[in-house]
């Protein structure tokens, strides 16, 4: 067996909001496969997908009753720029870094549907 590709797929109640957010963050394009499935591609390769889930319950990070089940780490070269970018597109800041000036670290955010993700550096 040979794995040809792997793609992370998230449930979301609003596919347009999710796919647009992640396409902007990853520098790709959002493609509507059908009313139940959107794909975000970067340089022609699918990177993340979204499946319509009208009853999706937003995770409550870090330890609410509906906990996160997975998250993406997105490494950036400029935290301040990336922070402004994701917040302007609907992300919510969940945890500020203990030291944003450190040589490495992360901050935790939620995308428009509440899926946690980290902006990382170093």
C-alpha positions in Angstrom: 0.0 0.0 0.0 1.1 3.5 -0.8 -0.5 6.6 0.7 -1.0 9.1 -2.1 -2.2 12.1 0.0 -3.5 13.0 3.4 -5.9 15.8 4.1 -7.3 17.0 7.4 -11.1 17.4 7.3 -13.1 19.4 9.8 -16.8 19.6 10.5 -18.3 23.1 10.3 -21.7 24.6 10.3 -20.7 27.4 7.8 -18.5 26.0 5.0 -18.1 29.4 3.4 -16.8 31.0 6.6 -14.4 28.1 7.3 -13.0 27.6 3.8 -12.6 31.3 3.2 -10.8 31.7 6.6 -8.3 28.8 6.0 -7.7 29.7 2.4 -6.7 33.2 3.4 -4.5 31.9 6.2 -2.7 29.3 4.1 -2.5 31.4 1.0 -4.6 29.1 -1.0 -8.0 29.0 -2.7 -11.3 27.7 -1.4 -13.1 25.3 -3.8 -16.7 24.2 -3.5 -16.9 20.6 -4.3 -20.6 20.5 -3.4 -23.0 22.0 -0.8 -21.5 19.6 1.8 -17.8 19.7 1.1 -15.3 22.5 0.6 -11.6 22.1 -0.1 -8.7 24.5 0.5 -5.9 24.0 -1.9 -2.4 25.6 -2.0 -0.5 25.4 -5.2 -3.0 23.0 -6.6 -2.8 20.5 -3.7 -5.6 20.0 -1.2 -4.4 20.9 2.3 -7.6 21.0 4.4 -11.2 20.1 3.8 -14.5 21.0 5.5 -17.7 18.9 5.7 -21.0 20.5 6.4 -22.2 19.7 10.0 -25.2 21.8 10.8 -25.3 20.5 14.4 -21.6 21.1 15.0 -20.9 22.1 18.6 -18.1 24.6 19.0 -15.2 23.2 21.1 -14.6 25.0 24.4 -10.8 25.2 24.8 -9.0 24.1 26.8 -11.2 22.0 29.1 -14.9 22.7 28.5 -17.5 20.0 28.1 -17.0 20.0 24.3 -13.2 19.6 24.1 -11.0 19.9 21.1 -10.2 16.7 19.3 -7.5 17.9 17.0 -5.8 21.1 16.0 -3.4 22.5 13.4 0.0 24.2 14.2 0.7 26.9 11.7 4.3 28.2 11.8 4.7 31.9 10.9 7.7 34.2 10.5 6.0 37.3 12.1 3.6 36.6 15.0 2.2 40.2 15.2 1.4 40.2 11.5 -0.1 36.7 11.6 -2.1 37.6 14.7 -3.7 40.7 13.1 -4.3 38.7 9.9 -6.3 35.8 11.6 -8.2 38.1 13.9 -9.3 40.3 11.0 -10.7 37.2 9.3 -12.8 35.9 12.3 -10.4 34.1 14.5 -10.6 34.4 18.3 -7.5 34.6 20.5 -7.8 31.9 23.2 -4.3 32.0 24.8 -1.6 34.6 24.6 2.0 33.4 24.6 3.8 33.6 28.0 6.6 35.5 26.1 5.8 36.6 22.5 9.4 37.8 22.2 10.9 34.4 22.9 12.8 32.6 20.1 10.1 30.0 20.0 6.5 29.7 21.2 2.9 29.6 20.2 -0.5 31.3 20.7 -3.8 29.5 20.6 -6.7 30.7 18.5 -10.1 29.4 17.4 -11.2 29.6 13.7 -14.8 30.9 12.9 -16.3 27.5 13.9 -14.3 27.3 17.1 -11.7 24.8 16.0 -8.5 25.5 18.0 -5.3 26.2 16.1 -1.9 27.5 17.1 0.3 30.2 15.5 3.8 29.0 16.2 7.3 30.4 15.7 10.8 29.3 16.1 
